[in-house]
Amino acid sequence: MGKIRKTYDVMFKKKAVDLYFKDGMGYKTVAKELGIDSSMVRRWVEHFQAEGLAGLGEKRGKAKGPGIGRPRIRPEDPEVKIKRLEAENELLKKLLKM
């Protein structure tokens, strides 16, 4: 079964970054202190250096702009769409005559 991913809030991440910068601890020491993996501390420090406090926010599941990511539905072929709309119009005409 897959690994359960835990999310950490911004304040927890900031605490880890502060321990690294202000207290001069290494990645592994900070990780051991907080009970997390050292690669997470390294990633948080890099994000903090690049983007500041905003870099520590949750990024999973958020599209970065319109048209990014896979489309929710497959785009319909124009010919198929025209036929579908014509059939829909015919059905509506029949319903209006009743």
N, C-alpha and C positions, 0 to 999 in steps of 0.2 A: 504494500500500500504506500501511497505517496507521503512525503514529509509534510507536516502541518506547518504552514508559514505563519510566523507571529509578526505582528506589526507593532512598532514602538512609536510613541508619541514624540512630538518635536522636542519637548522639554527633556526627555530621557536621552535623545540623541545629542542635544546641546550639552547635557551633563558629560557625556562621553567625550565630546569634542573639547570641552573645557578641561577635563582631566588630562587630555593629550597635550593641549597647548599651555595651559596655566601651570599645571603641576609637573609638566615635563615628563610624563609617563610615556612609555612606549605603547604600541598597538596591543601587544600581547598582555601587558600589565593592566591596561584599561579594560580589556576584554575579560581578563580573569577577575578583576574587581567587580565588574557588573554582571558576570555570568553569561556573556555572549561570545560570539566568534570574533576573532581578530580581524577577519576580512570585512566584517560589517563596520567595525570602527574605522578601518582604513577608507572604506567607501564613504562613510559619513564625513570624515575629515576632508576628503577630496571634494565632495559636494559642497561642504561649507566654505572651503577656500574658493571655489569657482562661483558660487551663487549666493553666499551668505546664509542667513537664517532660512530664507525661502528654499534653499537647496536641501534642507532637512525634511521638508514636507513630503507627504505621501504622493507618489507619482504613478503607482499602478492603477490601471483601469481608466486613465484619463487621456482622451484624444488630444493631440497637440494642435489640431486645426481642422478645418473642414476638408473632407475628402481623405483624411488620413486613416489608415486601418482598412480592414476589409469591409466591403459594403454589406449592409444588413440583408439586403435581398439582391438577387441577381438582376441586373438591368434587363428590361424586357426588349426584345427585338422589335423595331418599329413596325414591321409588317404584321407581326402577331398582335401588337397593341392595337393597330388599326382594325384588324378583323374582330378583336374582342370588343372594341368600342362600337363597331357597326352592329354586332349581334346584340349588344346592350341597348342600342337605340331602337332596333327592331322590336325587342321585347317591351320596351317602354311605350312604343307606338301601339302595340297590341293591347297593353294594359289600359291606355287612355281611351281606346275605342270601346271598351267594355262598359 
